[in-house]
Amino acid sequence: MTLPDTVHTLNLLASSAENGEHGGTSVNPFAAGLGALGVLLLLLWITTRFNRDR
């Protein structure tokens, strides 16, 4: 893939994003936020378990 091809592809992606065209269904922001919070709390819990011996 050459540089002009890459620029053209990125330009097409940016222009379609500006028009609000996207494939698939949208993600529920509430569910995404709860999922992210759950993952972060799990990582915090794992980190504190490994740090207990110090």
Buried (B, 14 or more C-beta within 10 A) or exposed (E): EEEEEEEEEEEEEEEEEEEEEEEEEEEEEEEEEEEEEEEEEEEEEEEEEEEEEE
